[in-house]
């Protein structure tokens, strides 16, 4: 392999001649061989970095502090990076020390070397376009990196919202499809009172949908950025108008309503918006996992369990038991949710561990947050496409369980009183007789009254009771 020699404050290093990254990226590659996952795994993050560098170059150009020839070359290189042409050159591990400096320098070096080519120079000829002096002009890792994370998270939220919308629609559609399927509701895994299978699915649609509002609230918080803060929020090494100007340019380039934080010192050290967003995704994960638990219970059996619904069979379920089919899709989603919940704890601990004017642990915050978002997007799509839309109801099984359950005695409490209804339930459980038959045998209600009270469609919503003999 052919090399070029680059120099930084620690000395010389060989850099592959073909590489657009430079000496500081090489050092990061040597120091941080941790996960084997490069930042190129998150192309939206690379796009966000390029947008920031483009906005900074434009602001510096219009403020008269960056040479027009260099500025145009840098902005042209940024546009190419945004298109994904150099994603393979972003080779820093997702977890690194330095509060994101390696990521920022990886971007600075790639953009500088591509700008050099556009200007007719060779890679590494930094006298004509320097990663720090020109590409990083008026910036610090400490405003570039957190701003890039916020923009990336905002873009990723779009994907999350689309997946949630599709899942909500699928659950609501099943709610409508099963609106006439009467079944037993359960509390503490014991028979409770009748409901419809449609009500169960409709409730799941609501519980997923309401978190979309929480995510939108977090999205608004992410729009406040600290560009112009440079090192600790004081704006050192910038001109007075730069902070507001670069935020304006970045908003235009990204198409997002980004605003400059009113206190750049606070914004540079604070990771609260990431904590809140991660917390909402934990909430989503908890709810999704609970829904998948319910799906596995309701489909259990199919002969010796609840067996009220059928999940679409996706693969043989056992290497030893012929014919067994497992609920593999809900099981997979459960595990994704466990990972998301664990990731939230990592984000929490990393945010808490920040000290003084900077949180150096933003790389692990970014890695866990982005992983959670990507996994939830894929898991919700798979859950919807390969499970929810194919679910069918065992209508007769649901009706049979309602008829056999002493739980329907609750419906008779307004007619018989709690004590009498409890006695009926106890006798039904001990003798195996149906509640319906016991009430008639004892002359507690007429057949007409009983059939009206136990009308399936009247048992699943509030209604006025005209009787009451207790």
C-alpha positions as CSV (number, residue, x, y, z in Angstrom):
1,X,0.0,0.0,0.0
2,X,1.2,3.5,-0.8
3,X,1.3,6.1,1.9
4,X,1.6,9.8,2.5
5,X,3.1,11.3,5.6
6,X,1.0,13.6,7.7
7,X,2.0,15.5,10.8
8,X,0.1,16.7,13.9
9,X,1.2,18.0,17.3
10,X,2.2,14.4,18.4
11,X,4.4,13.7,15.4
12,X,4.3,12.0,12.0
13,X,2.0,9.2,10.9
14,X,1.6,7.2,7.7
15,X,-1.8,7.7,6.0
16,X,-2.9,5.5,3.1
17,X,-2.4,7.6,0.0
18,X,-5.9,7.0,-1.3
19,X,-7.6,7.9,2.0
20,X,-9.5,11.2,2.4
21,X,-9.1,11.0,6.1
22,X,-5.9,12.2,7.7
23,X,-3.5,11.8,10.6
24,X,-5.9,12.4,13.5
25,X,-8.3,9.9,12.1
26,X,-5.5,7.3,11.8
27,X,-4.7,7.9,15.5
28,X,-8.4,7.4,16.4
29,X,-8.4,4.1,14.4
30,X,-5.4,2.9,16.4
31,X,-6.8,4.0,19.8
32,X,-10.4,3.1,19.6
33,X,-10.8,-0.4,18.2
34,X,-13.8,-1.1,20.4
35,X,-17.1,-2.1,18.8
36,X,-16.0,-2.6,15.2
37,X,-18.9,-0.4,14.2
38,X,-17.8,2.8,12.4
39,X,-19.6,6.1,12.4
40,X,-20.4,5.3,8.7
41,X,-23.0,2.9,10.1
42,X,-25.1,6.0,10.7
43,X,-25.1,7.9,7.3
44,X,-27.5,10.5,8.6
45,X,-24.9,11.5,11.1
46,X,-22.4,12.0,8.4
47,X,-24.9,14.0,6.4
48,X,-25.5,16.2,9.5
49,X,-21.8,16.8,10.0
50,X,-21.5,17.9,6.4
51,X,-24.4,20.2,6.7
52,X,-22.8,21.9,9.7
53,X,-19.4,22.3,7.9
54,X,-21.2,23.7,4.9
55,X,-23.1,26.2,7.0
56,X,-20.0,27.2,8.9
57,X,-18.1,27.8,5.6
58,X,-20.9,29.9,4.2
59,X,-21.2,32.0,7.4
60,X,-17.4,32.5,7.5
61,X,-17.4,33.5,3.8
62,X,-20.2,36.0,4.2
63,X,-18.6,37.4,7.3
64,X,-15.4,37.9,5.3
65,X,-13.1,35.7,7.4
66,X,-12.7,32.7,4.9
67,X,-11.1,33.0,1.5
68,X,-13.7,32.7,-1.2
69,X,-11.8,30.1,-3.2
70,X,-11.3,27.9,-0.1
71,X,-14.9,28.4,1.0
72,X,-16.4,27.4,-2.3
73,X,-14.2,24.2,-2.5
74,X,-15.2,23.3,1.1
75,X,-18.9,23.8,0.5
76,X,-18.7,21.8,-2.7
77,X,-16.9,19.0,-0.8
78,X,-19.6,19.2,1.9
79,X,-22.3,18.7,-0.7
80,X,-20.6,15.6,-2.0
81,X,-20.3,14.2,1.5
82,X,-24.0,14.9,2.1
83,X,-24.7,12.8,-1.0
84,X,-23.0,9.8,0.6
85,X,-20.0,9.7,-1.8
86,X,-17.4,9.4,1.0
87,X,-19.2,7.4,3.7
88,X,-16.6,4.7,3.6
89,X,-14.0,7.3,4.7
90,X,-15.7,7.8,8.0
91,X,-13.8,5.1,9.9
92,X,-13.8,6.1,13.5
93,X,-15.4,3.7,16.0
94,X,-18.7,4.8,17.4
95,X,-17.3,4.8,20.9
96,X,-14.2,7.0,21.4
97,X,-12.7,9.2,24.0
98,X,-12.4,12.9,23.4
99,X,-16.0,14.0,23.5
100,X,-16.4,13.4,19.7
101,X,-13.2,15.1,18.6
102,X,-12.2,12.1,16.5
103,X,-15.5,12.3,14.7
104,X,-15.2,16.0,14.1
105,X,-11.6,15.6,12.8
106,X,-12.6,12.7,10.6
107,X,-15.1,15.0,9.0
108,X,-12.7,17.9,8.8
109,X,-10.0,15.8,7.1
110,X,-12.3,14.2,4.6
111,X,-13.8,17.5,3.6
112,X,-10.4,19.2,3.5
113,X,-8.8,16.6,1.3
114,X,-11.8,16.5,-1.1
115,X,-11.7,20.3,-1.2
116,X,-8.0,20.1,-2.1
117,X,-8.7,17.8,-5.0
118,X,-11.4,20.2,-6.3
119,X,-8.8,23.0,-6.0
120,X,-6.3,21.0,-8.1
121,X,-4.1,19.9,-5.2
122,X,-3.1,16.6,-3.8
123,X,-4.4,15.1,-0.6
124,X,-2.5,16.2,2.4
125,X,-1.4,19.6,1.0
126,X,-3.0,21.4,3.9
127,X,-1.3,24.7,3.2
128,X,-4.0,25.3,0.6
129,X,-7.0,24.0,2.7
130,X,-6.4,22.9,6.3
131,X,-8.8,20.7,8.3
132,X,-8.5,22.9,11.4
133,X,-7.7,26.4,10.0
134,X,-10.3,26.3,7.3
135,X,-12.9,23.5,7.5
136,X,-13.1,23.9,11.3
137,X,-12.9,27.7,11.3
138,X,-15.1,29.3,14.0
139,X,-16.0,25.9,15.4
140,X,-15.1,23.4,18.1
141,X,-16.0,19.8,18.5
142,X,-18.0,20.9,21.5
143,X,-20.6,22.7,19.3
144,X,-20.3,20.7,16.1
145,X,-20.7,17.3,17.6
146,X,-23.7,17.8,19.8
147,X,-25.4,19.8,17.1
148,X,-24.8,17.0,14.7
149,X,-26.3,14.5,17.1
150,X,-29.4,16.7,17.5
151,X,-29.9,17.0,13.7
152,X,-29.4,13.2,13.2
153,X,-31.9,12.4,16.0
154,X,-34.5,14.8,14.4
155,X,-34.1,13.1,11.1
156,X,-34.3,9.6,12.6
157,X,-37.5,10.6,14.5
158,X,-39.2,10.9,11.1
159,X,-38.5,7.2,10.5
160,X,-39.7,6.2,14.0
161,X,-42.9,8.2,13.5
162,X,-43.6,6.5,10.2
163,X,-43.2,3.1,11.7
164,X,-45.4,4.0,14.6
165,X,-48.1,5.4,12.4
166,X,-48.1,2.2,10.3
167,X,-48.3,0.0,13.4
168,X,-51.1,2.1,14.9
169,X,-53.1,1.8,11.7
170,X,-52.6,-1.9,11.6
171,X,-53.7,-2.3,15.3
172,X,-56.7,0.0,14.7
173,X,-57.7,-2.0,11.6
174,X,-57.7,-5.2,13.7
175,X,-59.7,-3.4,16.3
176,X,-62.4,-2.7,13.7
177,X,-62.2,-6.2,12.3
178,X,-62.7,-7.9,15.7
179,X,-65.3,-5.5,17.0
180,X,-67.9,-8.2,17.2
181,X,-65.7,-10.9,18.8
182,X,-66.8,-11.3,22.4
183,X,-64.2,-12.6,24.8
184,X,-63.2,-12.6,28.4
185,X,-61.1,-9.7,29.7
186,X,-58.6,-10.7,32.3
187,X,-56.9,-9.0,35.3
188,X,-54.0,-10.6,37.2
189,X,-54.4,-13.4,34.6
190,X,-57.8,-14.3,36.1
191,X,-61.2,-14.0,34.4
192,X,-62.6,-10.5,34.8
193,X,-65.5,-9.3,32.7
194,X,-66.4,-9.7,29.0
195,X,-65.1,-7.4,26.3
196,X,-64.5,-7.6,22.6
197,X,-61.3,-8.6,21.0
198,X,-61.7,-5.4,19.0
199,X,-61.5,-3.3,22.2
200,X,-58.3,-5.0,23.1
201,X,-56.6,-4.2,19.8
202,X,-58.0,-0.7,19.7
203,X,-56.5,-0.1,23.1
204,X,-53.1,-1.2,21.9
205,X,-53.4,1.3,19.0
206,X,-54.1,4.1,21.4
207,X,-51.2,3.2,23.7
208,X,-48.7,3.3,20.9
209,X,-50.2,6.4,19.3
210,X,-50.1,8.5,22.4
211,X,-46.3,8.2,22.6
212,X,-46.1,9.8,19.1
213,X,-47.1,13.1,20.9
214,X,-44.3,12.6,23.4
215,X,-41.8,12.1,20.7
216,X,-42.9,15.3,18.9
217,X,-42.3,17.2,22.2
218,X,-38.8,15.9,22.4
219,X,-38.2,16.8,18.7
220,X,-38.9,20.4,19.5
221,X,-36.3,20.4,22.3
222,X,-33.7,19.1,19.9
223,X,-34.2,22.1,17.6
224,X,-32.3,24.3,20.0
225,X,-28.6,24.1,19.2
226,X,-25.3,25.4,20.5
227,X,-23.5,26.3,17.2
228,X,-21.3,29.3,17.8
229,X,-20.5,28.1,21.4
230,X,-17.1,26.8,20.4
231,X,-15.2,25.3,23.3
232,X,-17.4,26.0,26.4
233,X,-20.1,28.3,25.3
234,X,-18.3,31.6,25.4
235,X,-17.9,31.8,21.6
236,X,-14.1,32.2,21.8
237,X,-12.4,32.5,18.3
238,X,-15.6,33.7,16.6
239,X,-16.7,37.1,15.5
240,X,-19.7,38.6,17.3
241,X,-22.3,37.9,14.6
242,X,-21.2,34.4,13.9
243,X,-23.3,32.3,16.3
244,X,-26.7,33.7,15.1
245,X,-25.5,33.7,11.5
246,X,-24.3,30.1,11.4
247,X,-27.5,28.8,13.0
248,X,-29.5,30.7,10.4
249,X,-27.4,29.1,7.6
250,X,-27.7,25.7,9.1
251,X,-31.5,25.9,9.4
252,X,-31.7,26.9,5.7
253,X,-29.4,24.0,4.6
254,X,-31.2,21.3,6.6
255,X,-34.7,22.7,6.2
256,X,-35.2,22.4,9.9
257,X,-36.4,25.3,12.2
258,X,-33.2,25.3,14.2
259,X,-32.6,28.0,16.7
260,X,-29.6,29.2,18.7
261,X,-29.8,28.4,22.4
262,X,-30.3,31.5,24.6
263,X,-27.5,30.3,26.9
264,X,-24.6,28.6,25.0
265,X,-22.7,27.7,28.1
266,X,-25.7,25.8,29.5
267,X,-26.4,24.2,26.1
268,X,-22.8,23.0,25.7
269,X,-22.8,21.0,28.9
270,X,-26.4,19.9,29.0
271,X,-27.6,16.6,27.5
272,X,-31.1,16.7,29.0
273,X,-32.8,16.6,25.6
274,X,-31.1,13.3,24.8
275,X,-32.1,11.9,28.2
276,X,-35.7,12.9,27.6
277,X,-35.8,11.4,24.1
278,X,-34.2,8.2,25.3
279,X,-36.7,8.0,28.1
280,X,-39.6,8.3,25.7
281,X,-38.2,5.5,23.6
282,X,-37.9,3.4,26.7
283,X,-41.6,4.1,27.3
284,X,-42.3,3.0,23.7
285,X,-40.3,-0.1,24.2
286,X,-42.0,-1.0,27.5
287,X,-45.4,-0.7,25.8
288,X,-44.4,-2.7,22.7
289,X,-43.0,-5.4,24.9
290,X,-46.2,-5.6,26.9
291,X,-48.3,-5.9,23.7
292,X,-46.0,-8.7,22.5
293,X,-46.5,-10.4,25.9
294,X,-50.2,-10.2,25.4
295,X,-50.0,-11.5,21.8
296,X,-48.0,-14.5,23.0
297,X,-50.5,-15.2,25.8
298,X,-53.6,-14.8,23.7
299,X,-52.2,-17.1,21.0
300,X,-50.8,-19.7,23.5
301,X,-51.6,-23.3,23.0
302,X,-53.1,-23.6,20.5
303,X,-55.0,-26.5,22.1
304,X,-54.0,-26.3,25.8
305,X,-53.6,-22.5,26.2
306,X,-55.8,-19.5,25.7
307,X,-55.9,-19.9,22.0
308,X,-58.1,-16.9,21.4
309,X,-56.1,-15.6,18.4
310,X,-53.9,-17.1,15.8
311,X,-50.6,-15.5,14.9
312,X,-49.4,-16.0,11.3
313,X,-47.0,-19.0,11.3
314,X,-43.5,-17.8,10.2
315,X,-41.2,-20.8,10.7
316,X,-41.1,-24.2,12.3
317,X,-40.8,-23.8,16.0
318,X,-38.7,-26.8,17.2
319,X,-35.9,-29.1,16.1
320,X,-37.5,-31.9,18.1
321,X,-41.2,-31.3,18.3
322,X,-42.9,-31.7,14.9
323,X,-45.6,-29.3,14.0
324,X,-44.7,-26.8,16.8
325,X,-44.9,-23.2,15.7
326,X,-43.6,-20.5,18.0
327,X,-44.5,-16.8,18.2
328,X,-41.1,-15.8,16.9
329,X,-42.0,-12.2,15.8
330,X,-43.3,-11.1,19.2
331,X,-40.3,-12.8,20.8
332,X,-38.0,-10.9,18.6
333,X,-39.7,-7.6,19.4
334,X,-39.5,-8.4,23.1
335,X,-35.7,-8.7,22.8
336,X,-35.4,-5.4,20.9
337,X,-37.4,-3.8,23.7
338,X,-35.1,-5.2,26.4
339,X,-32.1,-3.8,24.5
340,X,-33.8,-0.3,24.2
341,X,-34.5,-0.3,27.9
342,X,-30.9,-1.1,28.7
343,X,-29.7,1.5,26.2
344,X,-31.7,4.1,28.1
345,X,-29.9,3.3,31.3
346,X,-26.6,3.8,29.5
347,X,-27.8,7.2,28.2
348,X,-28.9,8.1,31.7
349,X,-25.6,7.2,33.3
350,X,-23.6,8.9,30.6
351,X,-25.6,12.1,30.9
352,X,-25.2,12.1,34.7
353,X,-21.4,11.6,34.4
354,X,-20.8,14.9,32.6
355,X,-18.6,17.3,34.5
356,X,-18.4,21.1,34.5
357,X,-18.6,22.7,31.1
358,X,-18.7,19.6,28.9
359,X,-20.1,16.1,28.8
360,X,-17.4,13.9,27.3
361,X,-19.6,10.9,27.1
362,X,-21.8,12.0,24.2
363,X,-20.4,9.3,21.8
364,X,-21.9,6.5,24.0
365,X,-25.2,8.6,24.3
366,X,-25.3,8.8,20.5
367,X,-24.5,5.2,19.9
368,X,-27.2,3.9,22.2
369,X,-29.8,6.4,21.2
370,X,-29.3,5.8,17.5
371,X,-29.2,2.0,18.0
372,X,-32.5,2.2,19.9
373,X,-34.2,4.3,17.2
374,X,-33.0,2.0,14.3
375,X,-33.9,-1.2,16.1
376,X,-37.4,0.1,17.1
377,X,-38.0,1.2,13.5
378,X,-37.2,-2.2,12.1
379,X,-39.0,-4.1,14.9
380,X,-42.2,-2.2,14.5
381,X,-42.2,-2.7,10.8
382,X,-41.6,-6.4,11.2
383,X,-44.3,-6.7,13.9
384,X,-46.8,-4.9,11.7
385,X,-45.9,-6.7,8.4
386,X,-45.2,-10.2,9.6
387,X,-47.5,-10.5,12.6
388,X,-50.3,-8.0,13.2
389,X,-51.8,-7.8,9.7
390,X,-52.1,-11.6,9.6
391,X,-53.7,-12.2,13.0
392,X,-57.0,-14.1,12.9
393,X,-59.5,-14.6,15.7
394,X,-60.8,-17.9,17.1
395,X,-64.3,-16.6,17.4
396,X,-65.9,-19.8,18.8
397,X,-63.1,-20.4,21.3
398,X,-63.5,-16.8,22.6
399,X,-67.3,-17.3,22.9
400,X,-66.8,-20.7,24.6
401,X,-64.5,-19.2,27.2
402,X,-67.0,-16.5,28.0
403,X,-69.8,-19.0,28.4
404,X,-67.7,-21.2,30.7
405,X,-66.4,-18.4,32.9
406,X,-67.9,-17.4,36.2
407,X,-66.6,-14.0,35.4
408,X,-69.9,-13.0,33.8
409,X,-71.5,-13.0,37.2
410,X,-70.0,-9.5,37.6
411,X,-72.6,-8.3,35.1
412,X,-75.3,-9.4,37.5
413,X,-74.1,-7.4,40.5
414,X,-76.4,-4.5,39.8
415,X,-79.4,-7.0,39.7
416,X,-78.4,-9.4,42.5
417,X,-76.0,-7.5,44.7
418,X,-72.4,-8.3,45.4
419,X,-72.9,-11.0,48.1
420,X,-75.5,-13.0,46.1
421,X,-73.4,-12.7,42.9
422,X,-70.3,-13.9,44.8
423,X,-72.2,-16.9,46.1
424,X,-73.3,-17.8,42.6
425,X,-69.7,-17.5,41.3
426,X,-68.5,-19.8,44.1
427,X,-71.1,-22.4,43.4
428,X,-70.4,-22.3,39.7
429,X,-66.7,-22.8,40.3
430,X,-67.3,-25.8,42.7
431,X,-70.1,-27.5,40.7
432,X,-69.1,-26.7,37.2
433,X,-72.6,-25.4,36.5
434,X,-73.1,-22.4,34.3
435,X,-73.9,-19.0,36.0
436,X,-76.8,-18.7,33.6
437,X,-78.4,-22.0,34.8
438,X,-77.8,-21.3,38.5
439,X,-79.5,-18.0,38.4
440,X,-82.6,-19.5,36.7
441,X,-82.6,-22.5,39.1
442,X,-82.7,-20.2,42.1
443,X,-85.3,-17.9,40.6
444,X,-83.2,-14.9,41.1
445,X,-84.0,-13.5,37.7
446,X,-86.4,-14.3,34.9
447,X,-85.1,-15.8,31.7
448,X,-86.0,-12.6,29.9
449,X,-84.1,-10.4,32.4
450,X,-81.1,-12.7,32.4
451,X,-80.8,-12.8,28.6
452,X,-81.1,-9.1,28.4
453,X,-78.4,-8.7,31.1
454,X,-76.1,-11.2,29.3
455,X,-76.6,-9.8,25.8
456,X,-73.1,-10.0,24.4
457,X,-73.2,-6.5,22.9
458,X,-74.6,-5.0,26.1
459,X,-71.8,-6.4,28.3
460,X,-69.0,-4.4,26.8
461,X,-70.0,-0.8,27.5
462,X,-71.9,1.2,30.1
463,X,-75.7,1.0,30.3
464,X,-78.5,1.9,32.5
465,X,-79.8,-0.9,34.8
466,X,-83.5,-0.6,35.7
467,X,-83.6,-3.6,38.1
468,X,-82.1,-3.9,41.6
469,X,-83.7,-6.0,44.2
470,X,-81.0,-6.0,46.9
